[in-house]
Amino acid sequence: MAMEAMIYNYTTELNMFGVEEKANTPEARRKRRRSKPSMNEEELETKRMTHIAVERNRRRQMNDYLAVLRSLMPPSYSQRGDQASIVGGAINFVKELEHLLQLSTFPQLYTRSSSSNSCITANVAVERRSDIEVTMMEGHASIKILAKKNSKQLLKLVAGFQSLCLNILHLSITTVDQSVLYSFSVKVEDECQLSSVNEIATKIQEMIGRIQQESTSLA
């Protein structure tokens, strides 16, 4: 009787607090266990969708920035549309602008040697000849060539530059009567065997001489 009274009192107290005895049954415990993971899955899905949205927005912004960056450069600096080519072209373009800015801002820093046509500063070297001018700074060179108009001359010059490991970044052409002025912006590759503006100018002068000689012999 005492045991039955204790069970009755316990059940009565649970009912007083609104707790039913079946809440502790195995079936009820399984339901509680199943309800918790559903909330976690919902949170994970929300986080996943948020991450996707953030990543999509980041990619869109990156593409917009790359499009603007590409529009600020001449087409020759970013011939391909992938990210690496655009960023690499922008680096080369900025270096070229820095190069030109230094040449235009500090021309008085050049000191001409009495026995040479070379001009040298701490960062810039210039070689001037009657038909060729080579300016080089930090692995980048500006090359100007004045020559007579010649069939396939430009193609041969481009091939010659490649053989010398001078990577053409930009090219402009100006023609006057029977003469043509080629203005090249090039990157001097690590494999290039030419270490000075004098060597580059000499090789280009030899190249022009061969092209003109070939043209004369064919005529």
C-alpha positions in Angstrom: 0.0 0.0 0.0 2.8 2.4 0.8 4.4 1.8 -2.6 1.1 2.4 -4.4 0.6 5.6 -2.4 4.0 6.8 -3.5 3.3 6.1 -7.2 0.0 7.8 -6.9 1.5 10.9 -5.3 4.3 11.1 -7.9 1.8 10.8 -10.8 -0.5 13.4 -9.1 2.4 15.8 -8.7 3.4 15.4 -12.4 -0.1 16.1 -13.5 -0.3 19.2 -11.3 2.7 20.7 -13.2 1.1 19.7 -16.6 3.6 16.9 -17.3 2.1 13.7 -18.5 3.7 10.4 -17.9 3.7 9.5 -21.5 6.3 12.4 -22.1 9.0 10.1 -20.9 8.0 7.1 -23.1 10.5 5.8 -25.7 8.3 7.1 -28.5 8.3 10.6 -27.1 12.0 10.6 -26.7 12.5 9.5 -30.3 10.3 12.4 -31.5 12.3 14.9 -29.5 15.6 13.5 -31.0 14.1 13.8 -34.5 12.9 17.4 -34.1 16.4 18.8 -33.1 18.3 17.8 -36.3 15.6 19.4 -38.5 16.4 22.8 -36.9 20.1 22.2 -37.5 19.6 21.3 -41.1 17.5 24.4 -41.6 20.3 26.6 -40.1 22.9 24.9 -42.3 20.8 25.4 -45.4 20.4 29.1 -44.5 24.2 29.5 -44.0 24.9 27.7 -47.3 22.5 29.9 -49.2 24.0 33.0 -47.6 27.5 31.8 -48.5 26.4 31.2 -52.1 24.9 34.7 -52.3 28.0 36.4 -50.9 30.3 34.4 -53.3 28.1 35.3 -56.3 28.2 38.9 -55.3 32.0 38.8 -54.9 32.5 37.2 -58.4 30.2 39.8 -59.9 32.1 42.7 -58.4 35.4 41.1 -59.5 34.2 40.7 -63.1 33.0 44.3 -63.0 36.4 45.5 -61.8 38.3 43.5 -64.4 36.0 44.8 -67.2 36.8 48.4 -66.1 40.5 47.6 -65.8 40.6 46.1 -69.3 38.8 49.1 -70.7 41.5 51.4 -69.4 44.3 49.6 -71.3 45.1 49.4 -75.0 43.8 46.1 -76.5 47.4 44.8 -77.1 47.9 44.6 -73.3 45.0 42.3 -72.7 44.5 40.2 -75.8 42.8 37.4 -73.8 39.9 37.9 -71.4 40.9 35.7 -68.5 41.7 37.2 -65.1 45.4 36.4 -65.2 45.9 38.0 -68.6 44.0 41.2 -67.6 45.9 41.6 -64.3 49.3 40.8 -66.0 48.5 43.3 -68.8 47.6 46.0 -66.3 50.9 45.5 -64.5 52.8 45.8 -67.8 50.7 48.9 -68.8 51.4 50.6 -65.4 55.1 49.9 -65.7 55.1 51.4 -69.2 53.2 54.5 -68.0 55.7 54.8 -65.1 58.5 54.5 -67.6 57.1 57.2 -69.9 56.4 59.5 -66.9 59.9 59.3 -65.6 61.3 60.0 -69.1 59.1 63.1 -69.5 59.5 64.4 -66.0 63.2 64.0 -65.5 64.9 64.5 -68.9 67.5 66.8 -67.2 68.9 63.8 -65.3 70.4 62.3 -68.4 74.2 62.7 -68.8 75.5 62.2 -72.3 78.9 60.5 -72.6 81.3 62.3 -75.1 82.3 58.9 -76.7 78.9 57.3 -76.8 75.3 58.0 -77.8 74.1 56.4 -74.5 72.3 58.3 -71.8 72.3 56.7 -68.3 70.5 57.5 -65.0 70.1 55.4 -61.9 67.0 53.6 -63.4 66.9 54.5 -67.1 69.2 53.8 -70.0 68.9 55.3 -73.5 70.7 54.5 -76.7 70.1 56.9 -79.6 71.3 56.3 -83.2 70.3 57.9 -86.5 67.4 55.4 -87.1 67.0 53.7 -83.7 66.3 54.8 -80.2 66.2 52.3 -77.3 65.1 53.2 -73.8 65.1 50.6 -71.0 64.0 50.6 -67.4 63.5 47.7 -65.0 63.1 45.0 -67.6 60.9 47.1 -69.9 62.1 48.8 -73.1 60.8 51.4 -75.5 62.1 50.9 -79.0 61.7 53.3 -81.9 62.8 52.4 -85.4 62.7 54.7 -88.4 63.0 52.8 -91.7 62.0 52.9 -95.3 58.7 51.3 -96.2 59.2 47.6 -97.0 57.0 44.7 -97.8 56.6 42.3 -94.8 59.1 44.4 -92.8 56.9 44.5 -89.8 56.3 40.7 -89.7 60.0 40.2 -89.9 60.7 42.6 -87.1 58.1 41.0 -84.9 59.6 37.5 -85.6 63.1 39.0 -84.9 61.9 40.5 -81.6 60.5 37.1 -80.5 63.8 35.4 -81.4 65.6 37.9 -79.1 63.1 37.2 -76.2 61.7 40.8 -76.5 58.0 40.3 -75.8 56.0 43.0 -77.6 53.3 44.6 -75.4 52.3 47.5 -77.6 53.0 48.8 -81.1 52.2 51.9 -82.9 53.0 52.8 -86.5 53.4 56.2 -88.1 54.1 56.6 -91.8 55.5 59.7 -93.6 56.0 59.6 -97.4 58.2 56.6 -98.0 59.3 56.2 -94.3 57.7 54.4 -91.4 58.3 54.9 -87.7 57.7 51.8 -85.5 57.3 52.4 -81.8 57.5 49.2 -79.7 56.9 48.7 -76.0 58.5 45.4 -75.0 59.2 43.4 -72.0 62.8 42.1 -71.8 62.3 38.4 -70.8 64.6 36.7 -68.3 65.9 34.5 -71.2 67.0 37.5 -73.2 70.8 37.5 -73.8 70.9 41.2 -74.4 71.7 43.1 -71.2 72.1 46.7 -72.3 70.4 49.2 -74.6 73.6 49.3 -76.7 73.3 45.5 -77.3 69.6 45.8 -78.1 70.1 48.7 -80.5 73.0 46.8 -82.3 70.9 43.7 -82.8 68.0 45.6 -84.1 70.2 47.6 -86.4 71.6 44.3 -87.8 68.1 43.0 -88.2 66.9 46.1 -90.2 70.1 45.8 -92.3 69.3 42.1 -93.2 65.6 42.9 -94.0 66.6 45.8 -96.3 69.3 43.6 -98.0 66.8 40.8 -98.6 64.4 43.3 -100.1 67.0 44.7 -102.4 68.1 41.2 -103.6 64.5 40.2 -104.3 63.9 43.4 -106.3 
